Amino acid sequence: MGRLFDGPWPIVIIIVVALLLFAAPKLPAMARSLGQSMRIIKSEVKEMKNDGKTDSTDTESGPVEGKIVNHPQANPAPTQPGEPTNGTDVPPSNRA
């Protein structure tokens, strides 16, 4: 009886047989999930390698300046506090 667990191969065979008997219907879904996980990990590792590198298109365009633009359809102030100006439930801005 002690010779059964002397090496790793009998234990591996028992685990494989039990897996095939009890989890056979779920094996395709498990393999599909494993494949998707490996693809995600591979793409993330590739992104981490390329993270420090800059693209040549970003350096050619130069810096971008921003402008503050007023909204073309400025709404008047509401007649009563808490009343929507254009039928929406968005509160008015308190910024000056």
C-alpha positions as CSV (number, residue, x, y, z in Angstrom):
1,M,0.0,0.0,0.0
2,G,2.9,2.4,0.7
3,R,4.3,1.9,-2.8
4,L,1.3,3.6,-4.5
5,F,2.3,7.0,-3.2
6,D,6.1,6.6,-3.6
7,G,6.3,8.5,-6.9
8,P,4.4,11.4,-8.4
9,W,3.1,9.5,-11.4
10,P,0.4,7.4,-9.7
11,I,-1.0,10.5,-8.0
12,V,-1.0,12.4,-11.4
13,I,-2.8,9.6,-13.1
14,I,-5.5,9.4,-10.3
15,I,-6.0,13.2,-10.5
16,V,-6.4,13.1,-14.3
17,V,-8.9,10.2,-14.2
18,A,-10.9,11.9,-11.5
19,L,-10.9,15.1,-13.5
20,L,-12.1,13.3,-16.7
21,L,-14.8,11.5,-14.8
22,F,-16.3,14.4,-12.8
23,A,-15.4,17.6,-14.8
24,A,-15.6,16.3,-18.4
25,P,-18.6,18.5,-19.4
26,K,-16.9,21.6,-18.1
27,L,-13.5,21.1,-19.8
28,P,-14.3,23.0,-23.0
29,A,-15.4,26.1,-21.1
30,M,-12.4,25.9,-18.8
31,A,-10.1,25.6,-21.8
32,R,-11.8,28.5,-23.5
33,S,-11.5,30.6,-20.3
34,L,-7.8,29.7,-19.9
35,G,-7.2,30.7,-23.6
36,Q,-8.9,34.1,-23.1
37,S,-6.9,34.7,-19.9
38,M,-3.6,33.9,-21.7
39,R,-4.5,36.3,-24.5
40,I,-5.3,39.1,-22.0
41,I,-2.1,38.5,-20.1
42,K,-0.1,38.5,-23.4
43,S,-1.6,41.8,-24.5
44,E,-1.0,43.4,-21.1
45,V,2.6,42.4,-21.1
46,K,3.0,43.8,-24.6
47,E,1.4,47.1,-23.4
48,M,3.8,47.2,-20.4
49,K,6.8,46.8,-22.7
50,N,5.6,49.5,-25.0
51,D,4.5,51.8,-22.2
52,G,7.8,53.7,-21.9
53,K,8.2,54.2,-25.6
54,T,6.6,57.2,-27.3
55,D,4.9,57.1,-30.7
56,S,6.5,59.2,-33.5
57,T,3.1,60.7,-34.4
58,D,2.8,62.4,-31.0
59,T,6.2,64.1,-31.3
60,E,5.5,65.4,-34.8
61,S,2.2,67.2,-33.9
62,G,3.8,69.4,-31.3
63,P,2.1,70.8,-28.2
64,V,-1.6,71.5,-28.2
65,E,-3.0,74.8,-26.7
66,G,-6.5,74.8,-25.1
67,K,-9.0,77.6,-25.4
68,I,-12.0,78.4,-23.2
69,V,-15.1,78.6,-25.3
70,N,-18.4,79.9,-24.2
71,H,-21.4,77.7,-24.9
72,P,-23.3,79.0,-28.0
73,Q,-26.7,78.5,-26.4
74,A,-26.3,80.0,-23.0
75,N,-29.4,79.4,-20.8
76,P,-30.8,82.3,-18.7
77,A,-31.0,82.0,-15.0
78,P,-34.0,80.1,-13.7
79,T,-37.0,82.2,-12.4
80,Q,-37.2,80.2,-9.2
81,P,-34.4,78.4,-7.3
82,G,-34.3,74.8,-8.1
83,E,-36.4,75.2,-11.3
84,P,-34.8,73.7,-14.4
85,T,-34.2,76.2,-17.2
86,N,-34.7,74.0,-20.3
87,G,-36.7,71.1,-19.0
88,T,-33.8,69.1,-17.6
89,D,-33.1,68.1,-14.0
90,V,-29.5,69.4,-14.1
91,P,-28.8,72.0,-11.5
92,P,-27.3,75.3,-12.6
93,S,-23.6,75.8,-12.3
94,N,-22.2,77.8,-9.3
95,R,-19.0,78.7,-11.0
96,A,-18.3,82.3,-11.8
